[in-house]
Amino acid sequence: MTLQCTCGSYALEIVSQSYPENGNAYETYKCEVCGRTGSLTHNATTNATTLSGGLGNDWE
């Protein structure tokens, strides 16, 4: 999976990130083209990854 902005750009800057000891992951991104922000959350227990805001992926 490759992350991209909903505007189609792959130029993403990591704004914040957190990887607590429980194995979960939290990342916030900002698009360098349009300025939209979005987040990625990964739940280590369910192995589910959620994208929100202006963040999407190209499913590759």
Backbone atoms as SQL, in Angstrom:
CREATE TABLE atoms (id INTEGER PRIMARY KEY, chain TEXT, resi INTEGER, resn TEXT, atom TEXT, x REAL, y REAL, z REAL);
INSERT INTO atoms VALUES
  (1, 'A', 1, 'MET', 'N', 0.851, -1.168, 0.000),
  (2, 'A', 1, 'MET', 'CA', 0.000, 0.000, 0.000),
  (3, 'A', 1, 'MET', 'C', 0.897, 1.232, 0.000),
  (4, 'A', 2, 'THR', 'N', 0.619, 2.151, -0.909),
  (5, 'A', 2, 'THR', 'CA', 1.329, 3.423, -0.961),
  (6, 'A', 2, 'THR', 'C', 0.350, 4.531, -0.601),
  (7, 'A', 3, 'LEU', 'N', 0.704, 5.338, 0.387),
  (8, 'A', 3, 'LEU', 'CA', -0.177, 6.418, 0.818),
  (9, 'A', 3, 'LEU', 'C', -0.159, 7.558, -0.182),
  (10, 'A', 4, 'GLN', 'N', -1.304, 8.213, -0.334),
  (11, 'A', 4, 'GLN', 'CA', -1.391, 9.391, -1.172),
  (12, 'A', 4, 'GLN', 'C', -2.510, 10.287, -0.657),
  (13, 'A', 5, 'CYS', 'N', -2.440, 11.550, -1.034),
  (14, 'A', 5, 'CYS', 'CA', -3.483, 12.510, -0.674),
  (15, 'A', 5, 'CYS', 'C', -4.699, 12.259, -1.558),
  (16, 'A', 6, 'THR', 'N', -5.851, 12.692, -1.105),
  (17, 'A', 6, 'THR', 'CA', -7.055, 12.552, -1.915),
  (18, 'A', 6, 'THR', 'C', -7.002, 13.436, -3.163),
  (19, 'A', 7, 'CYS', 'N', -6.046, 14.392, -3.221),
  (20, 'A', 7, 'CYS', 'CA', -5.863, 15.194, -4.438),
  (21, 'A', 7, 'CYS', 'C', -5.073, 14.422, -5.485),
  (22, 'A', 8, 'GLY', 'N', -4.514, 13.255, -5.104),
  (23, 'A', 8, 'GLY', 'CA', -3.758, 12.420, -6.023),
  (24, 'A', 8, 'GLY', 'C', -2.254, 12.486, -5.835),
  (25, 'A', 9, 'SER', 'N', -1.774, 13.411, -5.032),
  (26, 'A', 9, 'SER', 'CA', -0.337, 13.581, -4.827),
  (27, 'A', 9, 'SER', 'C', 0.221, 12.532, -3.869),
  (28, 'A', 10, 'TYR', 'N', 1.459, 12.114, -4.132),
  (29, 'A', 10, 'TYR', 'CA', 2.181, 11.218, -3.239),
  (30, 'A', 10, 'TYR', 'C', 3.152, 11.989, -2.348),
  (31, 'A', 11, 'ALA', 'N', 3.213, 13.306, -2.506),
  (32, 'A', 11, 'ALA', 'CA', 4.151, 14.143, -1.742),
  (33, 'A', 11, 'ALA', 'C', 3.560, 14.424, -0.363),
  (34, 'A', 12, 'LEU', 'N', 3.839, 13.534, 0.584),
  (35, 'A', 12, 'LEU', 'CA', 3.293, 13.643, 1.933),
  (36, 'A', 12, 'LEU', 'C', 4.411, 13.865, 2.939),
  (37, 'A', 13, 'GLU', 'N', 4.154, 14.754, 3.866),
  (38, 'A', 13, 'GLU', 'CA', 5.094, 15.028, 4.955),
  (39, 'A', 13, 'GLU', 'C', 4.519, 14.451, 6.239),
  (40, 'A', 14, 'ILE', 'N', 5.327, 13.731, 6.999),
  (41, 'A', 14, 'ILE', 'CA', 4.877, 13.227, 8.297),
  (42, 'A', 14, 'ILE', 'C', 4.894, 14.389, 9.279),
  (43, 'A', 15, 'VAL', 'N', 3.733, 14.700, 9.853),
  (44, 'A', 15, 'VAL', 'CA', 3.605, 15.794, 10.809),
  (45, 'A', 15, 'VAL', 'C', 3.845, 15.291, 12.225),
  (46, 'A', 16, 'SER', 'N', 3.297, 14.127, 12.540),
  (47, 'A', 16, 'SER', 'CA', 3.511, 13.529, 13.861),
  (48, 'A', 16, 'SER', 'C', 3.390, 12.020, 13.739),
  (49, 'A', 17, 'GLN', 'N', 4.014, 11.341, 14.691),
  (50, 'A', 17, 'GLN', 'CA', 3.947, 9.882, 14.702),
  (51, 'A', 17, 'GLN', 'C', 4.121, 9.375, 16.122),
  (52, 'A', 18, 'SER', 'N', 3.472, 8.265, 16.414),
  (53, 'A', 18, 'SER', 'CA', 3.560, 7.662, 17.736),
  (54, 'A', 18, 'SER', 'C', 3.459, 6.151, 17.582),
  (55, 'A', 19, 'TYR', 'N', 4.381, 5.453, 18.232),
  (56, 'A', 19, 'TYR', 'CA', 4.398, 3.994, 18.197),
  (57, 'A', 19, 'TYR', 'C', 4.509, 3.474, 19.627),
  (58, 'A', 20, 'PRO', 'N', 3.392, 3.469, 20.371),
  (59, 'A', 20, 'PRO', 'CA', 3.438, 3.014, 21.761),
  (60, 'A', 20, 'PRO', 'C', 3.804, 1.530, 21.864),
  (61, 'A', 21, 'GLU', 'N', 4.144, 1.116, 23.058),
  (62, 'A', 21, 'GLU', 'CA', 4.588, -0.262, 23.291),
  (63, 'A', 21, 'GLU', 'C', 3.503, -1.308, 23.050),
  (64, 'A', 22, 'ASN', 'N', 2.237, -0.897, 22.935),
  (65, 'A', 22, 'ASN', 'CA', 1.164, -1.864, 22.681),
  (66, 'A', 22, 'ASN', 'C', 1.147, -2.339, 21.227),
  (67, 'A', 23, 'GLY', 'N', 2.040, -1.797, 20.390),
  (68, 'A', 23, 'GLY', 'CA', 2.137, -2.238, 19.006),
  (69, 'A', 23, 'GLY', 'C', 1.300, -1.446, 18.018),
  (70, 'A', 24, 'ASN', 'N', 0.441, -0.561, 18.507),
  (71, 'A', 24, 'ASN', 'CA', -0.362, 0.266, 17.618),
  (72, 'A', 24, 'ASN', 'C', 0.509, 1.346, 16.990),
  (73, 'A', 25, 'ALA', 'N', 0.031, 1.950, 15.916),
  (74, 'A', 25, 'ALA', 'CA', 0.769, 3.018, 15.247),
  (75, 'A', 25, 'ALA', 'C', -0.186, 4.162, 14.936),
  (76, 'A', 26, 'TYR', 'N', 0.288, 5.387, 15.142),
  (77, 'A', 26, 'TYR', 'CA', -0.491, 6.587, 14.856),
  (78, 'A', 26, 'TYR', 'C', 0.396, 7.551, 14.081),
  (79, 'A', 27, 'GLU', 'N', -0.044, 7.947, 12.902),
  (80, 'A', 27, 'GLU', 'CA', 0.733, 8.865, 12.074),
  (81, 'A', 27, 'GLU', 'C', -0.191, 9.919, 11.478),
  (82, 'A', 28, 'THR', 'N', 0.285, 11.163, 11.420),
  (83, 'A', 28, 'THR', 'CA', -0.448, 12.253, 10.794),
  (84, 'A', 28, 'THR', 'C', 0.401, 12.802, 9.659),
  (85, 'A', 29, 'TYR', 'N', -0.232, 13.037, 8.522),
  (86, 'A', 29, 'TYR', 'CA', 0.461, 13.490, 7.322),
  (87, 'A', 29, 'TYR', 'C', -0.138, 14.793, 6.809),
  (88, 'A', 30, 'LYS', 'N', 0.678, 15.558, 6.077),
  (89, 'A', 30, 'LYS', 'CA', 0.218, 16.768, 5.398),
  (90, 'A', 30, 'LYS', 'C', 0.688, 16.698, 3.951),
  (91, 'A', 31, 'CYS', 'N', -0.223, 16.978, 3.027),
  (92, 'A', 31, 'CYS', 'CA', 0.107, 16.974, 1.608),
  (93, 'A', 31, 'CYS', 'C', 0.927, 18.219, 1.280),
  (94, 'A', 32, 'GLU', 'N', 2.052, 18.027, 0.609),
  (95, 'A', 32, 'GLU', 'CA', 2.913, 19.144, 0.239),
  (96, 'A', 32, 'GLU', 'C', 2.376, 19.913, -0.965),
  (97, 'A', 33, 'VAL', 'N', 1.361, 19.387, -1.642),
  (98, 'A', 33, 'VAL', 'CA', 0.790, 20.053, -2.813),
  (99, 'A', 33, 'VAL', 'C', -0.419, 20.910, -2.434),
  (100, 'A', 34, 'CYS', 'N', -1.406, 20.312, -1.750),
  (101, 'A', 34, 'CYS', 'CA', -2.652, 21.038, -1.466),
  (102, 'A', 34, 'CYS', 'C', -2.824, 21.422, 0.002),
  (103, 'A', 35, 'GLY', 'N', -2.002, 20.861, 0.891),
  (104, 'A', 35, 'GLY', 'CA', -2.078, 21.215, 2.306),
  (105, 'A', 35, 'GLY', 'C', -3.061, 20.411, 3.132),
  (106, 'A', 36, 'ARG', 'N', -3.789, 19.491, 2.513),
  (107, 'A', 36, 'ARG', 'CA', -4.726, 18.663, 3.284),
  (108, 'A', 36, 'ARG', 'C', -3.960, 17.815, 4.296),
  (109, 'A', 37, 'THR', 'N', -4.630, 17.495, 5.395),
  (110, 'A', 37, 'THR', 'CA', -4.031, 16.622, 6.396),
  (111, 'A', 37, 'THR', 'C', -4.879, 15.366, 6.538),
  (112, 'A', 38, 'GLY', 'N', -4.250, 14.320, 7.003),
  (113, 'A', 38, 'GLY', 'CA', -4.939, 13.061, 7.222),
  (114, 'A', 38, 'GLY', 'C', -4.140, 12.202, 8.172),
  (115, 'A', 39, 'SER', 'N', -4.746, 11.120, 8.616),
  (116, 'A', 39, 'SER', 'CA', -4.056, 10.274, 9.583),
  (117, 'A', 39, 'SER', 'C', -4.196, 8.800, 9.236),
  (118, 'A', 40, 'LEU', 'N', -3.224, 8.050, 9.732),
  (119, 'A', 40, 'LEU', 'CA', -3.199, 6.602, 9.619),
  (120, 'A', 40, 'LEU', 'C', -3.146, 6.052, 11.032),
  (121, 'A', 41, 'THR', 'N', -4.010, 5.090, 11.320),
  (122, 'A', 41, 'THR', 'CA', -4.005, 4.401, 12.604),
  (123, 'A', 41, 'THR', 'C', -3.955, 2.906, 12.328),
  (124, 'A', 42, 'HIS', 'N', -3.034, 2.224, 12.985),
  (125, 'A', 42, 'HIS', 'CA', -2.945, 0.772, 12.838),
  (126, 'A', 42, 'HIS', 'C', -3.166, 0.130, 14.200),
  (127, 'A', 43, 'ASN', 'N', -4.136, -0.776, 14.272),
  (128, 'A', 43, 'ASN', 'CA', -4.449, -1.489, 15.494),
  (129, 'A', 43, 'ASN', 'C', -3.736, -2.839, 15.446),
  (130, 'A', 44, 'ALA', 'N', -2.781, -3.037, 16.338),
  (131, 'A', 44, 'ALA', 'CA', -1.985, -4.266, 16.340),
  (132, 'A', 44, 'ALA', 'C', -2.804, -5.492, 16.737),
  (133, 'A', 45, 'THR', 'N', -3.847, -5.313, 17.520),
  (134, 'A', 45, 'THR', 'CA', -4.670, -6.438, 17.965),
  (135, 'A', 45, 'THR', 'C', -5.505, -7.000, 16.821),
  (136, 'A', 46, 'THR', 'N', -6.141, -6.118, 16.064),
  (137, 'A', 46, 'THR', 'CA', -7.011, -6.553, 14.968),
  (138, 'A', 46, 'THR', 'C', -6.305, -6.549, 13.616),
  (139, 'A', 47, 'ASN', 'N', -5.105, -5.994, 13.573),
  (140, 'A', 47, 'ASN', 'CA', -4.322, -5.839, 12.342),
  (141, 'A', 47, 'ASN', 'C', -5.041, -4.970, 11.318),
  (142, 'A', 48, 'ALA', 'N', -5.919, -4.081, 11.791),
  (143, 'A', 48, 'ALA', 'CA', -6.667, -3.186, 10.907),
  (144, 'A', 48, 'ALA', 'C', -5.963, -1.840, 10.800),
  (145, 'A', 49, 'THR', 'N', -5.892, -1.329, 9.586),
  (146, 'A', 49, 'THR', 'CA', -5.330, -0.009, 9.339),
  (147, 'A', 49, 'THR', 'C', -6.445, 0.898, 8.851),
  (148, 'A', 50, 'THR', 'N', -6.565, 2.080, 9.462),
  (149, 'A', 50, 'THR', 'CA', -7.604, 3.035, 9.122),
  (150, 'A', 50, 'THR', 'C', -6.970, 4.323, 8.629),
  (151, 'A', 51, 'LEU', 'N', -7.476, 4.835, 7.507),
  (152, 'A', 51, 'LEU', 'CA', -7.040, 6.113, 6.965),
  (153, 'A', 51, 'LEU', 'C', -8.184, 7.101, 7.107),
  (154, 'A', 52, 'SER', 'N', -7.864, 8.354, 7.441),
  (155, 'A', 52, 'SER', 'CA', -8.918, 9.347, 7.593),
  (156, 'A', 52, 'SER', 'C', -8.449, 10.699, 7.082),
  (157, 'A', 53, 'GLY', 'N', -9.401, 11.623, 6.979),
  (158, 'A', 53, 'GLY', 'CA', -9.088, 12.960, 6.485),
  (159, 'A', 53, 'GLY', 'C', -8.752, 12.915, 5.004),
  (160, 'A', 54, 'GLY', 'N', -7.712, 13.644, 4.611),
  (161, 'A', 54, 'GLY', 'CA', -7.309, 13.714, 3.213),
  (162, 'A', 54, 'GLY', 'C', -6.357, 12.624, 2.792),
  (163, 'A', 55, 'LEU', 'N', -6.277, 11.552, 3.552),
  (164, 'A', 55, 'LEU', 'CA', -5.320, 10.486, 3.266),
  (165, 'A', 55, 'LEU', 'C', -6.018, 9.287, 2.644),
  (166, 'A', 56, 'GLY', 'N', -5.435, 8.780, 1.570),
  (167, 'A', 56, 'GLY', 'CA', -5.943, 7.583, 0.921),
  (168, 'A', 56, 'GLY', 'C', -4.769, 6.720, 0.506),
  (169, 'A', 57, 'ASN', 'N', -5.013, 5.744, -0.333),
  (170, 'A', 57, 'ASN', 'CA', -3.916, 4.912, -0.836),
  (171, 'A', 57, 'ASN', 'C', -4.244, 4.449, -2.239),
  (172, 'A', 58, 'ASP', 'N', -3.244, 3.916, -2.902),
  (173, 'A', 58, 'ASP', 'CA', -3.454, 3.440, -4.271),
  (174, 'A', 58, 'ASP', 'C', -3.602, 1.921, -4.332),
  (175, 'A', 59, 'TRP', 'N', -3.673, 1.260, -3.183),
  (176, 'A', 59, 'TRP', 'CA', -3.904, -0.181, -3.049),
  (177, 'A', 59, 'TRP', 'C', -2.860, -1.027, -3.757),
  (178, 'A', 60, 'GLU', 'N', -1.644, -0.512, -3.866),
  (179, 'A', 60, 'GLU', 'CA', -0.563, -1.314, -4.454),
  (180, 'A', 60, 'GLU', 'C', 0.269, -1.935, -3.374);
